[in-house]
Amino acid sequence: MLARLLFLCGLFMASTSAMAMTIYKSTDANGVVSYSDRPSKGSKVFTFQDRMVEHLERQVYFVIMKKDGVDSVYVRNDLYAPVEIELSFTGVKNADGVPSRPIRRVMPLRSSIRLAQLTSKQAGRPLAYIPKLKYSWVTRQGPPWPINTRFPGVAGPST
């Protein structure tokens, strides 16, 4: 079993265009399974049944760090591509430092940026706010950063 797996991995690593080529699977009279890029007698085309699903909503998100009565709001981009984000706050009560307009910024790939630092107006009372995050892909077309897109397809959860 391990030998077959290693053989299959070796086939894929040996070819730079492994995803573009056809792989054939054959079984000989002794029950030995072989994989090849050339068809042989009795071989069948090998198809992968593995479904690759990527959840983008889990790769651009905000993190709230609370320390000594101060809430620091960070936005994290775990994608290997830049994204334009828009962070806004609603339902604000007893919070100072909340921006009056949404914060818009182009985030570089694989980065984390602190966008807001909120403090309590009245000590001893909890902060109350609802952060909302929207984001969209940034294309390489057009002017260099910052790119002013109009969120053509909002691609993120409103949390």
VENVENVEN-V548408 format. One record per pair of residues at least 6 apart in sequence whose ideal C-beta (glycine too) atoms are under 6 Angstrom apart, sorted by the first residue. I is the first residue (numbers start at 1). J is the second residue. Records with the same first field share a line. If there is no record, write none. Layout:
I: J + J
//
This chain:
8: 35
11: 35
12: 18
21: 37
23: 35 + 46
24: 36 + 39 + 43
25: 35 + 44 + 46
26: 34 + 40 + 42 + 43
27: 33
57: 157
59: 78 + 79
60: 77 + 83 + 135 + 156
61: 76
62: 73 + 75 + 131 + 133
63: 74 + 76
64: 71 + 73
65: 72
69: 120
70: 119
71: 118 + 127
72: 114 + 117
73: 115 + 116
74: 112 + 114
75: 85 + 113 + 115
76: 112
77: 83 + 107 + 111
80: 109
81: 109
82: 106 + 108 + 109 + 138
83: 107 + 135 + 138
84: 106 + 136 + 138 + 149
85: 105 + 107 + 135
86: 102 + 104 + 134
87: 103 + 115 + 133
88: 102 + 132
89: 98 + 129 + 131
90: 130
91: 130
92: 98 + 129
93: 128
94: 120 + 121 + 122 + 125 + 127
95: 118 + 127 + 129
96: 119 + 121
97: 117 + 118 + 119
103: 115
106: 138 + 145 + 146 + 147
118: 127
120: 127
132: 158
134: 154 + 156
135: 156
136: 151 + 155
138: 147
//
